[in-house]
Amino acid sequence: MLEKTPLPPDEVAAIGAKIAFALHDVHRQHVIHLDIKPSNVILRDDGDAVLIDFGLSRHDQLPDLIAEEFEGAVGTGPYIAPEQVLGDRSDPRSDIFSLGVILYFLATGERPFGEPLREAEWRRRLWRDPQPPRWRNRKVPPWLQEIILRCLEIDPADRYASAAQLAFDLQHPAEVSLTQRAERRTRDGWGTVATRWFRARTTPPRRRKSVAGQLSRAPIIMAAVDLSPQAEPLADALAIAVGRLLVTEPDARVTCVNVLKMGRLALDPLEDAEGRNPHLQRLIELKHWARRLAVASDRITYHVFESTDPAGAIIEYARNIQVDHIVIGARGSSTLRRYLGSVSAQVVAEAPCTVTVVRLLHQGHQFAAA
């Protein structure tokens, strides 16, 4: 792949998403790879990415023999994360930084930090940011530069909180929230660089973290919202339940979904009786529903699916983007629902993640049962 760089943005994103999903699978097994680079990634014929060479890796629940044997930084110069330079091998977001280097290379044909050979050269990334990708390749779109530069942030807290959240953005470029990173043409000024240099020399080593702890603070939460008029009280209760989750999981990513059920035989109209596009109208209603959630705009997205099988559409989407938690409302019981089965019951039975079902009790009170 490297000989063909720079690659088209869509291809960069597709490859990056596959690697990010592989990283997320590894992280969920309490492992940090710590040597992510092109030669340690194999793309199968079906497109899936496979990570190899775990010689520098560490397991969160086992002794770190590499740290015991070697003093100082251990890694591959062009790809090593700033915190690794400082000897911190406990943060899964180090792998996200290294993946950002790969994305930069695929998009521009150049490595963001060149080919540093010595640890003294590696330390420069503690204060010196790389040239923006669009400075090297004008064909890099703003959304891809936003993603790459977020991966390459010096402070891990400013990067993606999990590899799954990174994969989500790579799969949904139209949903990427653009910041000043997206339009940058030059590196940071010397005042900012000097501040980082001083901080790098005076900041004490960070406390060791837990891989599981980091992932638990950064889940992808899906809110499956019924927007029909008769379900309005249930939608309100659903918003309260999602809001409670966000209080305890501040780094969570929220994806709000609604399924526009299609007829199995007849063609559905492109406009309703008032001349409005049903898909667009649902999207507007979904965004209006989410206004009550206290979540930053760069951590929430909205999707309306058209399907003859609402439960199947929700389950497939949750599986494709590796959702950690689905919150869904359940309407009241009826003879027809008991006979045919409900959407929420099918989601609970088949979803590959935790599901919280929100129900209404008498007098408007609600309870949630996972």
HELIX and SHEET records of a PDB file:
HELIX    1   1 LEU A    2  LYS A    4  5                                   3    
HELIX    2   2 PRO A    9  HIS A   27  1                                  19    
HELIX    3   3 PRO A   38  ASN A   40  5                                   3    
HELIX    4   4 LEU A   65  GLU A   69  1                                   5    
HELIX    5   5 PRO A   82  VAL A   85  1                                   4    
HELIX    6   6 ARG A   93  THR A  108  1                                  16    
HELIX    7   7 GLU A  119  TRP A  122  1                                   4    
HELIX    8   8 ARG A  123  LEU A  126  5                                   4    
HELIX    9   9 PRO A  133  ARG A  136  1                                   4    
HELIX   10  10 PRO A  142  CYS A  151  1                                  10    
HELIX   11  11 PRO A  156  ASP A  158  5                                   3    
HELIX   12  12 ALA A  163  GLN A  171  1                                   9    
HELIX   13  13 PRO A  173  GLU A  175  5                                   3    
HELIX   14  14 GLN A  180  GLU A  183  5                                   4    
HELIX   15  15 TRP A  190  THR A  202  1                                  13    
HELIX   16  16 VAL A  211  SER A  216  1                                   6    
HELIX   17  17 PRO A  229  ALA A  231  5                                   3    
HELIX   18  18 GLU A  232  THR A  248  1                                  17    
HELIX   19  19 PRO A  278  ALA A  290  1                                  13    
HELIX   20  20 SER A  297  ARG A  299  5                                   3    
HELIX   21  21 PRO A  310  ASN A  320  1                                  11    
HELIX   22  22 THR A  335  LEU A  340  1                                   6    
HELIX   23  23 VAL A  343  GLU A  350  1                                   8    
HELIX   24  24 HIS A  362  GLY A  364  5                                   3    
SHEET    1   A 2 VAL A  31  ILE A  32  0                                        
SHEET    2   A 2 ARG A  58  HIS A  59 -1                                        
SHEET    1   B 2 VAL A  41  LEU A  43  0                                        
SHEET    2   B 2 ALA A  49  LEU A  51 -1                                        
SHEET    1   C 6 ILE A 300  SER A 307  0                                        
SHEET    2   C 6 ARG A 253  LYS A 261  1                                        
SHEET    3   C 6 ILE A 220  ALA A 224  1                                        
SHEET    4   C 6 HIS A 325  GLY A 329  1                                        
SHEET    5   C 6 THR A 354  LEU A 360  1                                        
SHEET    6   C 6 GLN A 366  ALA A 369 -1                                        
END                                                                             
